[in-house]
Amino acid sequence: MTVWDDLVGQEKVSDQLAAAARDADAFVTAAATDGPLPEASKMTHAWLFTGPPGAGVNQTARAFAAALQCVSPDRALGGAPGCGFCDGCHTALVGTHADVSTVAAVGTQILADDMRDTVRKSFTSPANGRWQVILVEDAERLNERSANAVLKAVEEPAPRTVWLLCAPSVEDVLPTIRSRCRHLTLRTPSVEAVADLLVRREGVEPEAAAAAARATQGHVDRARRLATDPAARERRTTVLRLPLRVEDVGGALRAAQELVDAAAADAKQLAEEMDAKETEELKAALGAAQGGRLPRGTAGVINDLEKMQKRRRTRTQLDSLHLALTDLTSFYRDVLALQLGSRVAIANADAGDALERVARSGPPESTLRRIEAISACRDALDGNVAPLLAVEAMTMALRAG
């Protein structure tokens, strides 16, 4: 199984990246043997991957990173890099390769402090692998200072360094950065392709796989969670009941509170799983005895970790709310399709009774206003409005129609 096999519906992009990986492999091999360098190459030092949510932008970039680090002996016999089995591919895919650095937003932004060590590392030669690969998963969340640091690194990269930037769209990245990158656009995979992946890789029953793929409209990660996690299915069911609970002011406010509380519970669960382990590992690395005091001068390091963990909890809560808003938008999109008599496939067929009831309760114009209210809530959350205030404003707008 090659590194490209899980990239659902991205055959064209996979072919381009495979060709670039072959040229990159030829470049490294020629440099190691003092042979002639390739005259023309499909490889470049900076790439920008964009695509809609669920298209697998981060997964595609990581697959390319794995192909660049591939050390399969089959390459010498004409095999393509990216076998998926060698040590280089495996460690790059699971995130443990010494020469593949991943940067993701812990909070709502990627701060300059988050990028400092990574940018410094980008100017060094690979320690073990064939390339120094820097993967930025949330390039749209770079703030001004961190974006400027990336720009300087991309303008004058080390000879064996490759930057892989991931963002929803080209417009989300600074023009000065994107102009120095080769741009690849991914597309939303078909429902059928996602369902087939769930059956093949996750062992999901075909009917359940089709339902999950249809409900998430081709979003690979969400479809996988929906098909394999009962808690995710329960949360989605709760969100899809919300349109029937906003018929009065009290119901609208209670629904908003429950939605925010559920997102906070998700963040707390993640924190409980990760924070204690991270803190103990850091204390051990600093030389603290089991249950003992920290060495002098290390309290600041612990404080920095606690600040990072707090930012991560905020980001997790916002991500959970965004998922709920996506499900709500999908619900009202189905309502609009019913009101207009469209032949578009209904995504939330399991909520058919609720869809029919809401569709009969008002005209299509009301449904469009409700979709706009959900979008306004999303913008408010991105603008750091208090989650409860933003969601309450949305539920009241859903009630008004």
N, C-alpha and C positions, 0 to 999 in steps of 0.2 A: 504494500500500500504506500503510495508516494505521498509527499506532503500536500499535494494538490487535490487529493481525493475528497476531502471534506469541504472544499470550496463550492458550495451548491450554486449552480447556475452562473458560474463565472468563468466559463471555458475560454473566452477570448482573452480575458485578463491573465488567466493561468498560462496560456500559450506565450504571451508577451514576457511574463516573468520567468518562465522556464528558459526562453531564449536568452534573456539577460543573465540568468544564472550560469548558463553554459559559457557565455562570453566572459563572465567574471571568473569562472573556474579556469578558463584558458589563460586569462591574464595572470592569475596567481601562479599557475603551473609554469608559464613562460618566465616569470620573474624569478622563480625558485631555481630554474635550470639554466638561467642566462640565455634562454632561447628568444626568438623574435616575438615581440609583442603583437597582438592582433591589430590589424590596420583599422578596421571598422568594428565598433562595438555597440551592442544594444544596452550595455551597462552604463550607469551613471552614478554619481555620488549622493544624489538626493532624490527621494521619491515622495509624492503626495498621493495618498489613497483617499478617495472620497466615495460616498454612497449613502443611501438612505438607511435609517436604523434597521438592523437585522440583516443587512446585506453581507455582513461578515468582513467589514473593513479591517478590524484589528487582526482577525484570524488570517486574512490574506497577507497582511504585512508580516505576521509571524511565520507563515509558511515560506515566504520569500527569504526571511532571515535564516530559516533552517536550511533552505537550498544553498544559500551562500556559504554556510558552514559545513556542508555535506562532505564527509571524508570516505564515502563508499569506494571500495576498490574497483567497482564496476565502471567508475568514471574513466579509468585508464583504458577500458575496453569499448569506449564509445557510449557508455550509459549516461543518462542525464542526471545532473545533481538534483538532490531532493528525494533520495530513496525512502526516507521516512523511518529507517531502521538503524542506521549507523549512530555512533555516539554523538556526532555533531548535530544531526537532525533531531535526535531524541531530546538532548539537553536544551536545544533552542526552542523546541515546541513546548516543553514543560516549564521553561523559564529559568533554568539553572546553568545555562552556558555562560562561561566567564566573559566571553566577548560579545554578548548580546545584552545590552542594558535597556530596561524598559522604564519609561517615565509615564505616569498617569496622574490625573488630578486627584489629590487626596480630599480637598475641599471643593469649593466652586471654581478655583483657579489653580493653575500651575505657577507657583511662585518662583522668583529668581533663586531662592535658597534651595528649592527642589531641583533646579537645573544645574547649579554650580558645579557639583562634583561630576555630573554626567558630561557637561560641556568640556570640563578639564580632561576627562577620560577620552573624549572623542579625538583629542590631538595625540594620543599615544598609539603605539603599534599594537596589533593583536597579541594577547598573551599566549593563547593556545590555538585559537581558531585561524581561519583564513582571512577573515575580515573583522573589523571593529564595527559592530552594528548598533545603532542607537534608534530605538523604537519609541516614538512619542504617540501614545494612544489617544490623547485628548488635545490635539494641537489647537483646537478652537478655544481652549481654556487657558492658553498662554496669556499672561498679562503683559503689559508694555515692557517691563524690565526683562522678564524671562524670554519674551519673543526677540528682543534685541540680542540677548546672549546666543540664542539659536541662530539668528541671522549671521552673526559674526562667524560662527562655527561652520555654517553652510557655505558662506562666501569663500572661505579658504580652508577646506577640509584637509585632513591628513590623507596621504595617498591610498591607504587601505581602510578608510572609514566610510560608512554608508549610513545616511540618515533616512529613516522611514517615518513619515508624518501621516497621521490619520485624522480625518475631520469629516463632518457631515457634508460640507460643500466647499468649493474653492473659495467662495466669498468669506468663509469663516477664518481664513488664514491671511496674514498680512501680505499685500501684493509683493513686497520686497522679498519675502520668503518663497512664496509660491512661484515667482518668476525664475527661481533658481532650482526648481524641482521638476522632475518629469511626472506628469499628472496621469493617474489612472482612475477611471470612474467605474464603480461597481453598480450593478443593478439589483433590484429586488428579485430574489429567486421565485419561481412559480410555486404555488401551493403544492402541486404534485411532486415537485423536486424535493421540497422540504419533508413532505410525508414519506417519501421513499428513503430519505436519509434517516429519519426516526426509526423506520422499520429495520433498515440494514445495520445501523450503528448502535441503536439503543434497545433493540428488541421489542419495540412497542407494537401492539396489535395494529393491523392496518386501519381498522375503523377508528381507533383512538388517535392514531397518527394523523389521519386525514382531518379529524375534528380539530386537533390542536393546530395543525398547519393552517386550516381555514380560519380559525378564530384569531390567529395572530397575523394573518395576511402575509405569510412568507417570511416572518421574522424568525430566523433560525434559533437563536438563543431562547427567546420567549416560548417558542413552540416546544423546544426540548424541556424547558422547565414545566410547562403546562402539562406535557404528556407524562412526565416522570415524578412530579412533586404534587402530592395531594393538597398541601398547604397553599400552593400557588393557584390551584383550581378553586379552592375555597375563597381565596382573596378576590379572584376574578368574579366569582358568583356574587359576592358581597357588593362589588363595585357596580355590577350590572343591575342590581336591585335599586341603586340610588335614585334613578329617574322616577321611580314610583314612590319615593319617600319624601319628595320635596313639594308635595301638594299644599302644605301649610308652612308657616314661618318656623314653628317649633321643629317640625320634621326636617326642614332644610338645615337648620342650625345643628341639630343632633347628627345628621348625616355628615356634615362637615367635620364635626368633632371626632366622630368615629373614624373617618378617613385619615385624619391627621394622627390620631392615636395609633392606628394600625401601622402607619409609616414609621412612627417613632418606635413601635415595638420591633419592627424589622431592624431598625438601626441598633437598638439595644441588644437584640439577639446576636447580631454580627459582632458588636463590641465585646460581649461576654465571651464569644468564641476566640477572639483575636487579641484583645487588649492585654489580658492577664498573661498570655503566653509571650507576647512581645516584651512586656515589662520584665518578666523573669529572665528571658534570654538576654536582654540588654544588661540587667544587673549582673548576670553571670559573666558576661563579656567584660564588664567593668571591674570584675574581681571581687564582687560582694559575696560573702559566705551565705550559705543557705539560711534565710531568715535573719541574716545579720545586717549590720549597717553598711552603707555605701562608703567607698573610699572618699577621702576629702577631695573636693573640687569637681565631683561628678554629678552634683545635684542638677546643674544646668542641663545636662544631657537628658536626664529623666524628664525635666520640665518640657524640653523640646518634643520628646516622644508623646507626652500627654497632650500637648497642643496639637500635634499631628493627628492623634486619635480623636480628639474633639472635632477637628475639621472633617475627618472621615465619617464620623457619625452624622454630621450635618449633611454631607454629600449623600450618604446612604438614604437618609430620610427623604431628601429631595428626589433622588432617583426612584424611590418607591412611589412617591406622589406622581411623578411623571408617568410611570407605568400605569397607574390608575387613570390618569387623564387620557392616556392613549386608548385604554379600554372604553372609557366614556365616549371619546370621539368616534370610535368604531361603532358603538351602540347607536349614536344619533345619525351616523352615516347610513346605517341600515334602516333607521326610521325614515330618513329622507328618501331612500330608494323605494320604500313601500309607498310613501305618499305620492311620489312621482310616477309610480308604476314602472320603475326601471327594471331591466333584466339583469342588472348587476347581481352577482352571487351574494347572498346574505352571509356575512361573516359569523354572526352570533345566532346561528339557527337554534341553539339550545335555549335561547331566551325569547323564543318566538311569541309567546303570549304577551310578555312585557312590550316587545316591539310593536305588536298590533295595537295594544292599548294606548301607548304613547302616540302612535301614528294617527289614531282616530281623535286624539284630544286637541289637535290644533292644526294649522296650515303649515306648509313647507317653510314659510318665512320664519315662523317661530323656531323651527328646528335649526335653521341657519343661524339665528341669533344665539341659540344655545351652543352651537359649535363655536361661534365667535367668543362666547363667554368662557368656554374651556380654554381656548387659545389665549385669551387675556389672562387667565389664571396662570397658565404656563409662563407667560412673559413676566407676570408679577413675581413668581417664585424665582425666576432667573435674575430679577432685579432686587433680590434680597428682601422682599416683603415678607413679613411674618407669615409662616405657612397657614396658621388658622385663619388669619384675616383674609388671605388670598382665597382660600377654599370656601370660606363663608360667603364672600362676595360672589363666587361662582355659583354656589348652590342657590343663593337668593335669585341670581339671574336665571338659573334653570327653572326655578319656580315661576318667575314672571313670564318666561317664554318670549 
